[in-house]
Amino acid sequence: MFNSKIFIPRAAIIENVQKLTYDTKLYRLKFKYNCKCDRSSESDYKPGQFVQVSVLGAGEAPISICSSPAQNGCFELCVRNVGLVTGALAALKKGDELGIRGPYGNSFPIEELRGQNLIFIAGGIGLAPLRSAIKYVIDNRGDYGKVTILYGARTKEDIVFASELDQWPRQENFGVFTTIDEPQDGWTGNVGVVTTLIDKIKNQSKVKAFVCGPPIMIHFTIKELLDAAWAQQDIITTLERHMKCGVGKCGHCYIGGKYVCTDGPVFTYAQINEMEVEV
Amino acid sequence: MPVTSKIEIKNASITKDSLSRLLKKICKERILIAPVRNDDLDDVNFLPVTNPAQICCDYDNTTTSPKEFFFPQYECMFTFSGTSHESIEAGDDSEEIVLFGLRACDVKAIELLDKFYERNFEDNYYLSKRQKSVIISVACPDLNDQCFCTATETGPLLQDGFDIQLLSSVNAYAVQIGSEKGLQLFEQYQYLFGPPLELDINKLLAQAKKQKAKFNLQKVYENLKQQNVDEDLWEDIGARCQSCGLCLFLCPTCSCYSVKDQKTPPGENRRSRQWDACYFSSITRMAGGNNPIRTNAEMIKRKYQHKLVQQIDEFGTSGCVGCGRCNLACVGNVNWLDNIIKIERAT
């Protein structure tokens, strides 16, 4: 754990803020001090885990870690300004302080998939949690096979991590396909929702597919994958919930016999079906 | 540190006069919480007492549940000034308390909450209060009309899981001591206790079990787990439910909460938690407006599944302890017990 007391956030400094879109920023964080107690380092997390970000006076919000644990001395959060806490975060600058609790939740089964091909399908800011896994794969490139990334955004202005989406295809055996919902001036790439890219992976139905994005995107992506012969347990997604505590106490994320914050947020579609959660 | 450690049950007795003396002594040393009757409202609630004469001994159960002494309706988690997290300390307002007069169902509810707050991550706000508390429970003489602890296997008297349990007899109580904490309190005031009564507790337990259970918990569990319940039931309850949350606030095992930062003048800001309820749409609504719980029926079903399936799966005991408080409180005429019976009869 980054924090040694269950509900007390650990002070972290914003080392850098990068504007990704008109409403989304990437924060690079480092803990304010590193005492020799039981608190762990900035890279002690797994792809798919999240933290509770605290801004005193505004509150806390659950945010996925979007960096790779192979990156030492800092970690990154990608935050869209949509609510009270994320609004307060948007006002913070380089050098400002915020609080961190975590890391919480399970993680993507990325370790057990060594040696295999992988598919990542993201919509909008849903690329943030998957970026942690993608970067982890790049950091351990020899351990994984072919990687295919399908990414959809509403408009070209909504694309997050645009420069990385441009750079990733330079990696060996990496396919990246990006699309926007409607045609736009100056856009020469694919047009249509992300499910229109599923043709690109149709012959890979035995490959685990990681799906992250807004609920409607997850709904239709899973439907298309099932139609294209993916097995339920080969579709891996994350459930987003209004978590107040992150430690299985506040009850906000309880659904279908599970606490999303401690049992999830990563679930296979087979598990989600069993929980009777509609996605 | 566990909040309580069980011991092999030790038997004793206490006369009604000596019990009064015991409670008087406890009042002087610790905070004593006990049932007190409000004559104007004609109800009984747990309140701090300074004189045992205030204690009401003739009651079925209290209107509110005793969970508030460990999980308060409002609790400051820490205070802060400025924007830095660096010097924040966790608050701890736990005090030595003795709770007297809890019914078996409420003791079982607290036992369930203990397991809940201990599992995965230990919630020290709750656990520190529990560690400093001793509970003297009083078994119910009879089952009343509103409650159904024999169906949920949580009363009217307990086989284990109590600190000290009293069983009423003529002019005296049979006393059972079931935990380290109970034993410490007993030993401190041993001179007030007498030898075990000629009371066959096993016979009493057997008699209690014979009281007709209002439903078969196992059948209810199976029908919920196997999806045998007609969706119309959830629709019907959802239509009646006014989402006031009262049943959930009164429930001795409900523990949902929300967290808020408050800037309270002059300069002392707090992060606090307050009771929340799964019947409020705000509990699942996310920034941006998406709410994964879309209908009242889903909301209702989630609660029944949580208490009667998930908590049985996780803790081995029902999340409903059969106290019946929710039924007395409902303004929409939703009767939890009747609905459980409907679930039982679904197949």
HADDOCK unambig.tbl for C-alpha pairs under 7 A between the chains (distance, minus, plus):
assign (segid A and resid 6 and name CA) (segid B and resid 123 and name CA) 6.91 0.50 0.50
assign (segid A and resid 8 and name CA) (segid B and resid 90 and name CA) 6.59 0.50 0.50
assign (segid A and resid 9 and name CA) (segid B and resid 85 and name CA) 6.64 0.50 0.50
assign (segid A and resid 10 and name CA) (segid B and resid 85 and name CA) 6.44 0.50 0.50
assign (segid A and resid 11 and name CA) (segid B and resid 85 and name CA) 5.06 0.50 0.50
assign (segid A and resid 11 and name CA) (segid B and resid 86 and name CA) 5.53 0.50 0.50
assign (segid A and resid 56 and name CA) (segid B and resid 83 and name CA) 5.60 0.50 0.50
assign (segid A and resid 57 and name CA) (segid B and resid 261 and name CA) 5.18 0.50 0.50
assign (segid A and resid 57 and name CA) (segid B and resid 262 and name CA) 6.51 0.50 0.50
assign (segid A and resid 57 and name CA) (segid B and resid 263 and name CA) 6.66 0.50 0.50
assign (segid A and resid 58 and name CA) (segid B and resid 261 and name CA) 6.02 0.50 0.50
assign (segid A and resid 59 and name CA) (segid B and resid 260 and name CA) 6.28 0.50 0.50
assign (segid A and resid 59 and name CA) (segid B and resid 261 and name CA) 5.56 0.50 0.50
assign (segid A and resid 82 and name CA) (segid B and resid 287 and name CA) 5.88 0.50 0.50
assign (segid A and resid 82 and name CA) (segid B and resid 288 and name CA) 5.72 0.50 0.50
assign (segid A and resid 83 and name CA) (segid B and resid 287 and name CA) 5.00 0.50 0.50
assign (segid A and resid 83 and name CA) (segid B and resid 288 and name CA) 6.76 0.50 0.50
assign (segid A and resid 97 and name CA) (segid B and resid 84 and name CA) 6.46 0.50 0.50
assign (segid A and resid 99 and name CA) (segid B and resid 85 and name CA) 6.05 0.50 0.50
assign (segid A and resid 241 and name CA) (segid B and resid 284 and name CA) 6.81 0.50 0.50
assign (segid A and resid 241 and name CA) (segid B and resid 286 and name CA) 6.81 0.50 0.50
assign (segid A and resid 242 and name CA) (segid B and resid 284 and name CA) 5.57 0.50 0.50
assign (segid A and resid 242 and name CA) (segid B and resid 285 and name CA) 6.52 0.50 0.50
assign (segid A and resid 242 and name CA) (segid B and resid 286 and name CA) 5.29 0.50 0.50
assign (segid A and resid 244 and name CA) (segid B and resid 258 and name CA) 6.45 0.50 0.50
assign (segid A and resid 244 and name CA) (segid B and resid 259 and name CA) 6.42 0.50 0.50
assign (segid A and resid 247 and name CA) (segid B and resid 121 and name CA) 6.10 0.50 0.50
assign (segid A and resid 250 and name CA) (segid B and resid 256 and name CA) 4.77 0.50 0.50
assign (segid A and resid 250 and name CA) (segid B and resid 257 and name CA) 4.89 0.50 0.50
assign (segid A and resid 250 and name CA) (segid B and resid 258 and name CA) 6.63 0.50 0.50
assign (segid A and resid 251 and name CA) (segid B and resid 256 and name CA) 4.87 0.50 0.50
assign (segid A and resid 251 and name CA) (segid B and resid 257 and name CA) 6.96 0.50 0.50
assign (segid A and resid 252 and name CA) (segid B and resid 283 and name CA) 5.52 0.50 0.50
assign (segid A and resid 252 and name CA) (segid B and resid 284 and name CA) 5.91 0.50 0.50
assign (segid A and resid 253 and name CA) (segid B and resid 284 and name CA) 6.96 0.50 0.50
assign (segid A and resid 255 and name CA) (segid B and resid 302 and name CA) 6.93 0.50 0.50
assign (segid A and resid 257 and name CA) (segid B and resid 306 and name CA) 6.46 0.50 0.50
assign (segid A and resid 257 and name CA) (segid B and resid 310 and name CA) 5.23 0.50 0.50
